[in-house]
Amino acid sequence: MRVLIALLVIIYLVGVGVVLAPTIQAKWKDASAADLVASVMQELPKALAWPARAFRSITGRGRGEP
């Protein structure tokens, strides 16, 4: 059971990293550290909710379809 929970946590954290990657990549070289952190903090709620968006895209919910 611990292995299953650990696997789910790892998958969740990797998903968060995948969602945040474009923001980090865009700001990494050109922006200051404070600007990078501000951008990441702004995108963090969206990144943490990636499982809900993935579920909605798979099931077709949330697009006005019945």
Short mmCIF file of the C-alpha atoms (twelve columns), coordinates in Angstrom:
data_MODEL
# 
_entry.id   MODEL 
# 
loop_
_atom_site.group_PDB 
_atom_site.id 
_atom_site.type_symbol 
_atom_site.label_atom_id 
_atom_site.label_alt_id 
_atom_site.label_comp_id 
_atom_site.label_asym_id 
_atom_site.label_seq_id 
_atom_site.Cartn_x 
_atom_site.Cartn_y 
_atom_site.Cartn_z 
_atom_site.pdbx_PDB_model_num 
ATOM 1  C CA . MET A 1  0.000   0.000  0.000   1 
ATOM 2  C CA . ARG A 2  2.880   2.346  0.763   1 
ATOM 3  C CA . VAL A 3  4.359   1.709  -2.642  1 
ATOM 4  C CA . LEU A 4  1.072   2.592  -4.326  1 
ATOM 5  C CA . ILE A 5  0.759   5.840  -2.361  1 
ATOM 6  C CA . ALA A 6  4.379   6.717  -3.080  1 
ATOM 7  C CA . LEU A 7  3.847   6.042  -6.783  1 
ATOM 8  C CA . LEU A 8  0.757   8.268  -6.865  1 
ATOM 9  C CA . VAL A 9  2.617   11.078 -5.086  1 
ATOM 10 C CA . ILE A 10 5.528   10.810 -7.510  1 
ATOM 11 C CA . ILE A 11 3.197   10.876 -10.528 1 
ATOM 12 C CA . TYR A 12 1.389   13.902 -9.088  1 
ATOM 13 C CA . LEU A 13 4.627   15.815 -8.478  1 
ATOM 14 C CA . VAL A 14 5.952   14.987 -11.939 1 
ATOM 15 C CA . GLY A 15 2.687   16.297 -13.399 1 
ATOM 16 C CA . VAL A 16 3.082   19.524 -11.443 1 
ATOM 17 C CA . GLY A 17 6.603   19.864 -12.820 1 
ATOM 18 C CA . VAL A 18 5.396   19.264 -16.365 1 
ATOM 19 C CA . VAL A 19 2.778   21.990 -16.041 1 
ATOM 20 C CA . LEU A 20 5.287   24.447 -14.541 1 
ATOM 21 C CA . ALA A 21 8.077   23.641 -17.018 1 
ATOM 22 C CA . PRO A 22 7.072   26.117 -19.759 1 
ATOM 23 C CA . THR A 23 6.896   28.971 -17.254 1 
ATOM 24 C CA . ILE A 24 10.264  28.116 -15.763 1 
ATOM 25 C CA . GLN A 25 11.852  27.649 -19.168 1 
ATOM 26 C CA . ALA A 26 10.559  30.993 -20.445 1 
ATOM 27 C CA . LYS A 27 11.794  32.941 -17.412 1 
ATOM 28 C CA . TRP A 28 14.963  31.035 -16.544 1 
ATOM 29 C CA . LYS A 29 17.578  33.121 -18.365 1 
ATOM 30 C CA . ASP A 30 15.920  36.475 -18.946 1 
ATOM 31 C CA . ALA A 31 14.140  37.223 -15.678 1 
ATOM 32 C CA . SER A 32 15.347  37.900 -12.160 1 
ATOM 33 C CA . ALA A 33 14.910  35.293 -9.457  1 
ATOM 34 C CA . ALA A 34 12.070  37.282 -7.909  1 
ATOM 35 C CA . ASP A 35 10.261  37.439 -11.258 1 
ATOM 36 C CA . LEU A 36 10.760  33.697 -11.772 1 
ATOM 37 C CA . VAL A 37 9.344   32.914 -8.330  1 
ATOM 38 C CA . ALA A 38 6.420   35.276 -8.886  1 
ATOM 39 C CA . SER A 39 5.602   33.609 -12.190 1 
ATOM 40 C CA . VAL A 40 5.816   30.129 -10.675 1 
ATOM 41 C CA . MET A 41 3.615   31.160 -7.748  1 
ATOM 42 C CA . GLN A 42 1.054   32.580 -10.169 1 
ATOM 43 C CA . GLU A 43 0.942   29.319 -12.152 1 
ATOM 44 C CA . LEU A 44 1.056   27.036 -9.096  1 
ATOM 45 C CA . PRO A 45 -2.729  26.726 -8.517  1 
ATOM 46 C CA . LYS A 46 -3.192  25.680 -12.151 1 
ATOM 47 C CA . ALA A 47 -0.321  23.227 -11.845 1 
ATOM 48 C CA . LEU A 48 -1.668  21.672 -8.666  1 
ATOM 49 C CA . ALA A 49 -5.061  21.104 -10.306 1 
ATOM 50 C CA . TRP A 50 -3.718  19.180 -13.300 1 
ATOM 51 C CA . PRO A 51 -5.465  15.893 -12.400 1 
ATOM 52 C CA . ALA A 52 -8.893  17.565 -12.578 1 
ATOM 53 C CA . ARG A 53 -8.120  19.107 -15.965 1 
ATOM 54 C CA . ALA A 54 -6.808  15.777 -17.251 1 
ATOM 55 C CA . PHE A 55 -9.960  14.001 -16.082 1 
ATOM 56 C CA . ARG A 56 -12.196 16.590 -17.722 1 
ATOM 57 C CA . SER A 57 -10.303 16.379 -20.995 1 
ATOM 58 C CA . ILE A 58 -10.501 12.587 -21.027 1 
ATOM 59 C CA . THR A 59 -14.204 12.403 -20.179 1 
ATOM 60 C CA . GLY A 60 -15.248 15.402 -22.264 1 
ATOM 61 C CA . ARG A 61 -16.737 17.200 -19.267 1 
ATOM 62 C CA . GLY A 62 -16.285 20.915 -18.865 1 
ATOM 63 C CA . ARG A 63 -16.559 21.661 -22.583 1 
ATOM 64 C CA . GLY A 64 -20.307 22.178 -22.660 1 
ATOM 65 C CA . GLU A 65 -20.963 18.605 -23.729 1 
ATOM 66 C CA . PRO A 66 -23.629 16.582 -21.890 1 
# 
